Amino acid sequence: MRHATLRQLKVFEAVARNLSFSRAAEELHLTQPAVSTQVKKLEENAGLPLFEQLGKKIHLTPAGHEMLHSGRAIIQQFKELEDAITQFKGVSGGQLNVAVISAGDYFFPRLLVEFAGRHTGVTLNFGVCNREELLDQLAGNQTDLAIMVRPPVGLDTVSEPFAPHPYVIVAPPGHPLAAKRRIPISRLAREPFIVREQGSDTWNSMQDAFGGHLAEINIAMEIKSTETIKQAVMAGMGLTFLSAHTLGRELQAGSLAVLDVQGFPLMLNWYVVHRRHKRLPPVAQAFKSFLLQDGAALIEHTTGTVPVGATKRRARSTT
């Protein structure tokens, strides 16, 4: 193992965690052949195969399991060293590691650019993922800060709300309900819904919004892509439940309409989350303060969504 590299260990860890060369390549922004080459070099250094293929799936060999256990410890030690060195750099010159759920990618890059403009020399390491992936990153200490709607329950974290997050019922503008006011939730049971997948933050928010009425809703399709859902609604395939922060362009263009449904918008919050005992680098501490002070106003400006948006319902805390 004398010639093994940290890069090889990181690539191997990604493949072992995903049990997929293609998913690891996507995560690491590498080509699949590049990932395979790094794993092959590590196997050559180990002198043993680390993966075996059974049918169409790959599995860790006994040597692979041992490599994963020790490799993660080495990667973590290097991460702690990087964090310690970053402490000496201060905010300028530091690297901000932050991840956000998919609904946030409609405004979050603008927040990052604004922050970087205030702190010259900051480098950004930013990822967009679903809730499950985000929780994995927090648990694995792969990100300093996580931006989400529902802070984790089973993980020891600090979670602070920094901006309201409204959810609405959306239809094509020519839909008969678009001209109605004070639509009862029970009326929506007649309409097909195209929604985000179960387990996503949007699905969990929909459960909050509909409560006991959720079982009455006709779920025609579950789709992982918010953009695909919007296109399906524009095409007249049904209604949807989405974050208002994902709809700015379509509402301005008149290609989608927000329905006036009783009890909506559902008002939740955006949270900035980190591990309780995580030693945040100065740049992460500065970004957290930036979100708590200016996040709500910047999101309003970027998305065109008024934070108090619906005074019909106060923002709910999900802690």
Secondary structure as UniProt FT lines:
FT   TURN            2..3
FT   HELIX           6..18
FT   HELIX           21..28
FT   HELIX           32..46
FT   STRAND          51..54
FT   TURN            55..56
FT   STRAND          57..60
FT   HELIX           62..89
FT   TURN            92..93
FT   STRAND          95..101
FT   HELIX           102..106
FT   HELIX           108..118
FT   TURN            120..121
FT   STRAND          123..129
FT   HELIX           131..139
FT   TURN            140..141
FT   STRAND          145..148
FT   STRAND          157..171
FT   TURN            173..174
FT   HELIX           176..179
FT   HELIX           185..190
FT   STRAND          192..195
FT   TURN            198..199
FT   HELIX           201..210
FT   HELIX           211..216
FT   STRAND          218..222
FT   HELIX           226..234
FT   TURN            235..236
FT   STRAND          239..243
FT   HELIX           244..246
FT   HELIX           248..253
FT   STRAND          257..258
FT   TURN            262..263
FT   STRAND          266..275
FT   TURN            276..277
FT   HELIX           282..303
FT   TURN            307..308
FT   TURN            311..312
//
